[in-house]
């Protein structure tokens, strides 16, 4: 918006193009409300008040669309799409492999199961005509499984670049899933450690809030060795310690991107202390 108090966001904006409308809307400011439709008519930007609101709608819609496009093109959003696609491919491949095994079992008493059997079946050359669709389905299962592996390789390559500290603490795939569950690296960086701790356990958390279940001690971070490798009586403490370091790592990754090796060392020391409680007879404080 122009610094001139008598002009609005439309100052210096071409009504036929609106190319500068986004910058004017994003960066503009006004010290006090004004009759912007009347000022727009007076400035010759539009012919009447109705035309002003039409232009305002078009300008704000265009600005929002461009902002979303830029946001989705950001590195962390590309990581979110990749890890979600990887999970979709893995899930679909496994579901179709089960369907394939069930179907194959009706025509072959030696039929196997899983993606490995699908690979074996897809490579068969001499099959009767009535089984060609079965072999074709096996090929689709293999293609999905291969795509899942390619996406996993992409995630493992890109996560340490986009979120180096998260990747170092959680591993590339778990780090990417945390970013995905949070909706992006910035969103994850703004979450308290308690929220990070239960990401992925939303159903259990809602059940707890409605009095139908105990409070969940962890969400997706359960797959981390620091949590899974800790005896159940101390697992809540391990999950809190891990979530605390992950929350710090997300903030460092978002705001500076500098790798902090001390975070991993501090986590290892804390987890070792927690796991030592088992030998000493201590238990979780939850």
N, C-alpha and C positions, 0 to 999 in steps of 0.2 A: 504494500500500500504506500502511496506517496506520502512524504513527510508534510505535504501541504494539507492542513486540517480541513480545507474545503473540498478536497478530492478524495475519492475512495480507491478501492482495489483496481478499479477500471481505468485509473489514470495511466496513460501511455500503453494501454492494451488495445490491440486491434480487434474491434468487435467481429470482424469477419474471420479472424484466425484464432484468437485467444491463446496464442503460443506463450505469451508472458503471464497468463492468468495464474498458473500454478505458483510461480515465484512470488507474485503479488499477494496471493492468498496465504502462502506459507510464511512469508517474511513480513507481511504488512501488519500494521498496528494502528490503533486510533485511541486517543486519550479520552474520548467521550463519544456516546452514540450520536448519530446524525441521520438526517433524512436522505439515505444513500440513493434511493430510487429517484428522488427529485434532483439530486446533484448529478446523477448520471444523465438525466434528460437535459439538464442545463448545460452539461459539458458536451452534449452532442453524441454521447456514447450510444444512446438508444433513443427511440422516438417517444416511448411512453413507459409507464410503470410496469405494465404487463411484459413488455419487451425486456425490461431490466431483469425481472425475475426469471424469464426464459434464459437470458444470458448467464445469470448467476447460477442457475441449475446446471447449465452446460459446462461452465467453468469449474464448478466444484466437482462435478462428476468426472471431468477430464483429469483434474488434479488428483482425485482419489484413485483413478485407474492407473495413472502413471506411478503414483506412490506404491501401490500394490505390486505393479510389475517390477519395479526396482527392488522392492523387498523380497519378492519371490526369487529374483535372480541372485540374491546375496548368497555367499558361500555356505552359510549355515543352513539356509533354506534348501539349497541343493542337497545338502547332507541329509536333511529331514526327508526329502522326497526319496533319496536313494535308499535309506535304511527302511523306510516304509515299503518301498517296492521290493526290497530284498525279502522282508518278512512275508509279503503277499505271495511272492513267487515260491518261497519255501513251503508256506502253508498250502497253497494250491497244488504244488507238485506232490506233497504228501497225501493230500486228500484224493487226488486223481490216481496216485499209486495204489491206494487202498481199493478204489473202484476197479482199477485194472486187475488187481490180484483176485478180486471177487469174480470178475468176468472170466479171467483166464482159467480160474479153477473149474469152470463149467465145461471146458473143452480140453484141459490138460491136467491130468492127475498129479503131475510133477511141477505144477506152477509154483513160483516163488512169491515173495512179497517185497515191497519197498522199491525205492528208486533203482537199486542195483539190478533187481529182476527186470524192471522196465528197460534198462540199458541192454540187458541180454536179449530180451524179446525184440527190441527195436532193431537189433543187428541181424536178426534172422532173415535169410534170403528166401528160402523155400517154405512158403506158408500157403495153405489152401485159400482159395478166394474168399471163403466165408470168414476167415480170420484176419483179413487185411485191415479192417477197421480197428481191430484189436491192436495190431502192430502199429497202426497209425497213431492210436492213442498213446501207446508206449513211447513213441517218438515225441509226442507233445510233453509227456512227463519229463523226459530227458532234457528237452529244450528248456523247460521251466527250471529244472534243477541246475542246469548249466548257467542260466541267466542269474539265478540266485547266487551262485558261486562268483560270477563275474561282478555282481553288485557288492558282494561281501568284500572282494578284493579292492573295489573302488572305495568303499567305506573305510577299510583298514588303511588305505593310502592317504585319503583326504582328511580324516579326523585329526591326526596329529598335526596337520598344517593349520586347521581351522580352530581346534581347541587342544593345544599341546598338553596343558596340565590335566585336563579331564582325561585325555587319552592315556597319559602316563599313569594316572591313578586307577582308572576304571577299565582300561583297555579300549581300543578304538570302537568296537561294536557296542559295548555297553554305554560308552560315552555318547555315541551317536543316538542311541535309543533314549537316553536321558534328555538330550537336546530336543529330540522329536516329541517326547511326552510333554515337555515344557512349552513347546511351540516355537522354539528358537533359542539361540544362545543368549540373547539379551534377556529374554523372559526367564531363562534358567538362572542367569546371574542375579536377578532381582528376587529370587525365591529364598526364603529362610531355610536353614538346614532341615528343620522339621518337615517341611513340605517336600524337599528333595528326598528325604528318607522314605516317604511313602508314595512317591511317584510310581504309577503302575498298579497301585493297590486301592484305586478309587472306590471300587465296589465294596471292598471290605471296610473302608473308612466310612462310607455312607451307611452301611449296615450298623457300624458302631455308633454313629451319630443318632441313629434311630433306635438304639438300645437293643439291637438284635445280635450283636457280636462284640467280642473284646476289641480294643484298639489294636490295629495292625502295627507290628514292630518294624516292618520293612516292606518295600514294594519290589520293584525290579532289581534293586541293588542286592537282593538275596543271592543272585547268581555270582556275585563277587566272592572270591576265595576268602576275603577277610570276614565275610558274614557266614557264608556256607560252611567254611572250615572251622567256625567257632561252635563249641557245644551249645545246645539250645538254651541252657540256663543263662548264658552270657551273650546270646545273639543280639538282644536288644541294644546292649551297650556297644557292641561291635558295629551295628547298623548306625547308631548315632554318631560314633566316631568317624565312620566312613562318610556319612552324609555331611558332616561338618566340614571335612576336608574337600569334598566334592563341591560344596557350595562356595568355598573360598576359591577353588580352582576355576570354577565357572566365572567368577568375578574377575579374576586375573586374566583369563583368556579373553573375556569380552572387552575389558577396559585397557589392557596393555598388550596382551598376547605374548608376554615374556615367560619363558619356561622357568619354573621354580622347582628345582630338584628337591629342595628341602621339604616340600609338601609331602612327597612320597616317603622320605625318610621319617618324618614326624608321624605319618600314618602307620608305617611299619612298627615303629616303637610303641605307639598307643595300642595297636592290635596285639602285639606280643604281650603287653601288660595285661590286657583283658583276658587273653587266652590262658595266661599263667594262673588266673584265678581258679581254674578248674583243678589244677594240681594242688592248689592251696586250700581247696574246699570252699572258695567264695562263690557267690551266685550273683545273677543279674539283679539290679536294683529295681527292675520293673516287675 
